[in-house]
Amino acid sequence: MVVPAGRGRVLLATLLLRANRFTSVDELVERVWEGEPPDLDRAHKTLQTVVMRLRQALGDANCVRHERGGYLAEIEPEQLDLSRFRALVARQEYGAALALWRGPVLGNVVSESLHRDEVPPLVEEQLAALEQRIEGDLTAGRSVDLVPELQELTRRHPLRDRFWGHLMLALYRSGRQAGALAAYRQVSEMLADELGIDPAPALRELHEQILRGEVAPPKEKLVTPRQLPPDLATFAGRETDVARLAASEAPVLVISGTGGVGKTALAVHWAHRIAGRFEDGQLFVNLRGQDQARAMSSQEALKLVLKGLRVDSVPVGLDEQVALYRSLVADRKLLLVLDNAANAEQVRPLLPASPAALTIITSRGDLRGLTLNDADLVRLPTLGDDGGLRLLARVLGADRVRAEADAAAALVRLCGGLPLALRIAAADLRAQDDMTIASRVTRLEADRLGELAVAGDPAAAVGVVFDESYAALPEDTRLVLRRLGVLPGVDFTANDAAVISGLPNVRRHLNQLVAVHLVEQQGDRFALHDLLRVYARERCAKEEIDEALERLYDFYRRMTDDAAVLLFPDQRRFPLSITTTQLPGVVLRTTEEAFAWMNAEYENLFSAVVIAVERGEHWPANEIGAVLSSYCYETRDDASWSALCEIRDRSARESGEDVLIAHSDLSYAIYRFSQADLARVKELTEEAFELSLRTDDQPALATAHKLLGALARAVGDTEKFLRHQRLAFEIHEQRGESDGQAVSLLNIAAGLFDLPDLLGAEQALLRALELAANSPAVLGHAHASLNGVYHQLGRMPEVIANHDAFLALQAKLGNPRPITIGTSAVVNVRRALLQFDDAFDLMIDVLDEVRKRSSFEEEFDAWNALADLFDDCGAHEDALAVGHVQLKMMDGEKPVKMQMDAHLALVQSYRLLGDHERAAHHLGETRALYDKGNALLSGRIVREQAFLHLAAGEMKDALRCAEEAVATHQRYHQRHQEGQSLEALAVIRRAAGDEEGAVEAEALAAKAYRDCGVPE
């Protein structure tokens, strides 16, 4: 992430130097424009544009927050080098603090005032810390190493007494008494010549001590430990991961991954590669973190490390151990490898403070908390096909692998890319040259885990530990373990275990499995190691697998249906084919519980759908999948939504059942519509419509009508759109489906909005709110739609109040997608209220959200609001750039209104920049699209035409268009836009010499703005 040079960089530097402290707009203007700002009001607006650009450049790292009258950089102490530096200095960890300084202070910030006022105090802090670090080095006996550094420091800072004193002491302790005395003469002569003064008393006293030979001797240098285990000569397949380690500049590297994935091998290999950089030693400690009974405490590990550093008398307390350890290794070039860490707390006391040290940690957990200690997290995956083949080639020889390429690839797949499994599988091949890889594959296919063992070496067997642990379990606990191997997904809950096992008190069995490390627990969720999952499943008979999955599907069907009743009652669901009996006491009672359950279980539900399709069980796959589709629609998890649609489509067509195909088509069409793929929407919807007629599936027919109407609206045929929506409404009304009626009213309101019949749209939406009282999803969409209606009507306070109600609803649900099209309407209201800072803040949130969860319509709407916001702030070039982004989005078949909005954005920006020729071109494109039917923008189109006539000196036409714009807005109740067109009319009348008419129009505009609750 790079912040472009210029005002944005000066602004960011100013805010970061005062992190978490408020800075007024006036102060920032003074700093950004070096005391010579343009017109103050213009400078304030331009500053808002600078802030906007800065936030966009920062992206996810954005820390700039607006408060009334100013800004601040809201940042955690560990995120800012300056804060970390000061914290480390306060803890006397000077080496680590100084390592944070990279080049000159604000070296890439062009600002005379910052370099004059802010840099000198920071440099003084740095030098003071450097003096303290050197003091510690001298105490630790590193005098010889310090001499060159101190000679350079006295050259660069000749008036700094402490550096001269340190140099004299370092020279003396290095056996160079004459050099120490010469250094004193040099500083004495320099001070006398340049300042006419003598050296400070401390220097004179040190000079006397050196003359008398009374300076204390240095401490004995530490013994260098070399504790790394041997590197593997056959290490291979990790080139990408080695490159990631090599690219890191972090002081701590955490290599995480599943057991057997090769974390220790990679750590040791990399440690050997870089050992030469760490002349003060390499330490290795196995923390035994995956063995709960034998895991080391931090104190035990520190004792080993201190022993490795030849400390004979180790303090008893942890704090004393840490203090001694950090003192011993301060500023030493030390490499520490901590293998098998349990958690971040276990390793933190072991992290050296030296900036020259590197710590490499391996763990099955990702230890993300160590990012607070500047750690880089390297998540080690299993080897891909290529990596696995390279490892085999290294172990067996490239010629042997090449000769049986297909068999070698199969071997890699059977081992799941797990290095431990691959090495074990290759052990027999390496020992027996006459054994073929193909024969090894055949044996693995027959007994996968049984073959992943080296005869005579229990430590080299994937399944041996599993066997021993499994045999020691009570029978019911064995059953639980076996059934857990059948579960789809990556983790599970105690409820899942209870359902799939059919046993009471399953928590007791889980606790027992956790205690013997056969199940890993993280909070209220559990997981099986990948190989253990294979192990457990292989111990299930087919009948047991069938029973387990049947019970699981039964449970998932009921739970997803319960969630849908609470969250998506308007969406078509399949009636449950059986009465479920699994865990009747586990129910979803509220929308909050339903959304939380869907959020937590989505991945497992998705996996269950995939497995059901693979097993040819298409009804449960589609019953569960239908609810997941509704969930994806609400959360806009587009990648998952797309994959789900493809899976359901394949399942439905394999089933050959018209009902499943129709519903899959409709779900897929909704997704494709969100991506503006209108051709595919048409194809899917027409097929679903025909199938629904054939099967007399009325709910599906209603959905098809909604989609066919949406297609009509996209091409500007509002009447056809409304006809389809009313047919859908009639179906829902006949079936007594209030939520379905509410959705149809939402759509009808959209059509009325386009006509525009804004008051009719409002009434339809208010009626939808009444009907959807028990449907939070529909309520959310109704509130969002009302934002747009109220904005067009000019009822600005109602937009804010309505949006607050929407956000409260989303927060109550825990919906991860609170940003909607309605939010862009709020941005426009903030613009109208002249609350540009708030508008920019909200705009950043909108853009961040649409980048994460792509929805074509939402993204376009956000860019549209941003273009207007830039124009309002005078940043017309930025607005123009945004307009071209919108126009580029219109490639292919896209909704007519969006095309009109894109061109209108460019009309406005070009006009404000004085390029009337290009403005006229885009206005012509807008008019051509208007002929296809969309009256909502008609008043704005005519207003822009009035401005262009004015620019051309065509006063009569300008007046006519401006008056037509006012009348159009009045006809459609667009009160705020009426005010804008009245302002335009006033400008044109004044230009035509009609001052009285201009004043009258201005008065009417002021009244319109007052009616809207916005400044005149």
Secondary structure, 3 states (H helix, E strand, C coil): CCCCCCHHHHHHHHHHHCCCCCEEHHHHHHHHCCCCCCCHHHHHHHHHHHHHHHHHHHHHHCCEEEECCEEEECCCHHHCHHHHHHHHHHCCCHHHHHCCCCCCCCCCCCCHHHHHHCHHHHHHHHHHHHHHHHHHHHHCCCHHHHHHHHHHHHHHCCCCHHHHHHHHHHHHHCCCHHHHHHHHHHHHHHHHHHCCCCCCHHHHHHHHHHHHCCCCCCCCCCCCCECCCCCCCCCCCCHHHHHHHHHCCCCEEEEECCCCCCHHHHHHHHHHHHHHHCCCCEEEEECCCCCCCCCCCHHHHHHHHHHHCCCCCCCCCHHHHHHHHHHHHCCCCCEEEEECCCCHHHHHHHCCCCCCCEEEEEECCCCHHHHHHCEEEEECCCCCHHHHHHHHHHHHCHHHHHHCHHHHHHHHHHCCCCHHHHHHHHHHHHHCCCCCHHHHHHHHHHCHHHHCEECCEEEEECCHHHHHHHHCCCHHHHHHHHHHCCCCCCCEEHHHHHHHHCCCCHHHHHHHHHHCCCCEEECCEEECCHHHHHHHHHCCCHHHHHHHHHHHHHHHHHHHHHHHHHHCCCCCCCCCCCCCCCCCCCCCCCHHHHHHHHHHHHHHHHHHHHHHHHCCCHHHHHHHHHHHHHHHHHHCCHHHHHHHHHHHHHHHHHHCCHHHHHHHHHHHHHHHHHCCCHHHHHHHHHHHHHHHHHHCCHHHHHHHHHHHHHHHHHCCCHHHHHHHHHHHHHHHHHCCCHHHHHHHHHHHHHHHHHCCCHHHHHHHHHHHHHHCCCCHHHHHHHHHHHHHHHHHHCCHHHHHHHHHHHHHHHHHHCCCCCCCHHHHHHHHHHHHCCCHHHHHHHHHHHHHHHHHCCCHHHHHHHHHHHHHHHHHCCCHHHHHHHHHHHHHCCCCCCCHHHHHHHHHHHHHHHHHCCCHHHHHHHHHHHHHHHCCCCHHHHHHHHHHHHHHHHHCCCHHHHHHHHHHHHHHHHHCCCHHHHHHHHHHHHHHHHHCCCHHHHHHHHHHHHHHHHHHCCCC
